[in-house]
């Protein structure tokens, strides 16, 4: 059985794009597996507005409340045991 790689962006569904009502959802595409990830969201100057360790399991979504953040463009980084995913997100 082939071990899945978590380093590609396709390993997670990140929605809605752009983020509305301040809630970002991250859904892992895992099959009967757990993985610990570090989630960091920072502004374009590198200042972190969110940082958390999350244990993802199967296809269970995790919601992140960003309602405290100003509208704009941010960088989402998901650090997995096998690499990093970096994605720009827009808060409306």
Buried (B, 14 or more C-beta within 10 A) or exposed (E): EEEEEBEEEEBBEBBEEEBEEBEBEBBBBBEEEEBEBEBBBBBEEEEEBBEEEBEBEEEEEBEBEBEEBEEEEBBBBBBBEEEEBEBEBEBE
